[in-house]
Amino acid sequence: MANPTQPNVVPPTVTPPILDRQSPQPEKSPIPPPPSSFAAAPRFPPPKLQDQASSSSIKAPNVLSPPNEAKTGSPVPHLSTPPGPPVFTSPVRPAAVPFRTSPASPQPVAFSSASSLPTSSPPQFSNGSFELQHQVSNGIEEPVYVGESPFVLFSAHKVLKEKKQANVPSLGFGALVTPGREVSTGPQVIQRDPHRCQSCGAYANIYCNILIGSGQWQCVICRELNGSDSEYVATSKEDLRRFPELSSPVVDYVQTGNKRPGYVPVSDSRLSAPIVLVIDECLDEPHLQHLQSSLHAFVDSLPPTTRIGIVLYGRTVSIYDFSEEGIASADVLPGDKSPSQDSLKALIYGTGIYLSPMHASLPVAHAIFSSLRPYKLNIPESSRDRCLGTAVEVALAIIQGPSAELSRGVIKRSGGNSRIIVCAGGPNTYGPGSVPHSFSHPNYPYLEKTALKWMDNLGHEAHRHNTVVDILCAGTCPVRVPILQPLAKASGGVLVLHDDFGEAFGVNLQRASVRAAGAHGLLELRTSDDILVTQVVGPGEEAHVDTHETFKNDRALYIQMLSVEETQSFSVSMETKGDIRSDSVFFQFAIHYSNVYQAEISKVITVRLQTVDSISAYLQSVQDEVLAVLIAKRTLLRAKTYSDAIDMRATIDERVKDISLKYGSLLPKTKLYRFPKELSLLPELLFHLRRGPLLGSIIGHEDERSVLRNLFLNASFDLSLRMVAPRCLMHREGGTFEELPAYDLAMQSDAAVVLDHGTDVFIWLGAELAADEGRSAAALAACRTLAEELTELRFPAPRILAFKEGSSQARYFVSRLIPAHKDPPYEQEARFPQLRSLTTEQRTRLKSSFLQFDDPSFCEWMRSLKVVPPEPS
């Protein structure tokens, strides 16, 4: 059974599913429940980066920095509804609890010599009151925190014991969970059934107390004693090291072979999970040429065993047949209505082959792409008939194939998710799920509502058949994102906008096809009784799993994952139910899915966090960057329109003021508060958030904003962090790069700068450098190499734009930098130390190069809130 208080699910057509668990509210609060998000991702390397020789140092590492080296963020508070800015008050609901997991690679077991219980207070056993101290073995050395898991990032490494302190809404607590993350040194693998608590269903883990004489173990979640069928009977603690679950905080239980009825081993992961391209044929010649080039490169990049299908759509749907070698032929169905069962049977049971391995169909695929012709009729792009919905229905039918009607036990279950990749150049305006060409159509609002529901249903139907639908749009014609978004979202896919069908589109086509994907994903969340899960945001929805017959007191939250991919994550918000008396709290995440090789995986991650009374100790454990990402996701969840985004900027201001009031210090003889020094990175990250493309006015079109918002709410930590706060790297002679704060003071005329903003990477060449052709060519080449290395595995692949100082495109770059040129010199040097290396002449030239405008600097913004910025860390 899931927890008694069920989270509410936000309609998928608006935002990613949100599971919102509300604790009882004794009185009305001006602060409604906040949104949340999660993702596990790595931190970026040190300031000096090698351009080519040390590309590994530029990529995000698999193991995150230990807590004493890098800070990363904390959960989000409860905000009041627009129009007025929120007022943060003492919470009427319990707020979240901070937590962060264990090492990225399995840690060697460190058993303590003492044989005392690792729990903070003596366990209460229901089967009698007796002392266990001299019989109990602890799975890991009691001291301390051992690092971070690449799968879960917590907003803090400690939890405040006092509820009132822990549940301050402007700070909050949370975790980012990336279930599908792949790491170079994976978790320890166990090929047997797990030992689970008979009361609550939690898994035996590294923190359990073990009675080494009898093999019994105590559950860390509910404190009940369980048997292990004598498996944990040992003569000494060292003997327990052989059990991976008692020696590592992250383990994989894997079931294959005869444990899976109907299991069919697959030698290549992509053999049983086909890819169907659904291609818009209503394109003008320039767009079509780019698309053809991208499609030719795409099929050349596929492994020879990948099965591929090709479907074209316009006013009709053409399904290409690979049965005749070297000839491109197609069966055609009308696009004005969903295909009938008779027509689909005739198609699937006919002589045509619509899914074929690349090694047999590569020449035919090239012939099909070469045969595409530009749209002939003199009709505007936005008014052309496109039956995208019917085309996806047909693609889904050929993926299912005849096996859909075979008896159970004979069906070959595909490994991982099949993929439908839609290449769209305009809106869906014909057939089911379509909207009229013109917004002025008298029945447009009703037809739009009907189309949204139909697309959402089709997306869920695709998910039921383990098929992910990615929609890659390109060109200048608006595609009406709100209509297409539910189809991608409900299936577990993404919708991405591109300027054209060129390089970035082609890269995303390839990355969409190969990103790791599992099927049948289920996420279980269990916490100590002191903790309440209040919200979950991400690519999933609540699953109602009845485990009452097996586990009488199972209060876990179950989430059905729409897909299991490294690029996606969940955000979990938590609160403390009351004052915590124990010295630690526990969190357990169990992720179940079928991988691409058809093995059943159960990944179990267990985390223990220390509880503290000291606010200072707690603040020092807060991870600024994770906190900033969680705040951003909860804020973006409510920024559904541009006017909402403006209101959300006010909530950022109120949040900063409230954190200063609750945790900062009052300056003597003033009414100003200094922002807490332990959170020195947080306000600058939030300043980037309120000015950047997610909440600011850099992006003008609502479709672009909607796509960015949905991408961000599901994105993993590393991409989310870059979308919030750009990373600035200045090119140095010799091919190295120096990391600098993302301030406009980096715009030095003799330098080249790379700015990574997640979905966009900008290369800026100063005018003085650009005038020297030799130097500028070398710098540009080095910057391009760096940009490609930084984004090598990112999905969606970002645009990489290069331009010179003073060009019109340079505004994209300038608008993403904090305007610090108006600050006094001492503040500039404190926050941008590289200035000290410039000569007086260089600084004079730099100062004179700036145009004056009204945007406040970071320091001016903080002072406008009556808050003194923290000293730079």
Summary of the structure (lengths in Angstrom):
residues: 873
radius of gyration: 28.0
end to end distance: 46.3
largest distance: 87.5
contacts: 3207
relative contact order: 0.14
helix: 29%
strand: 21%
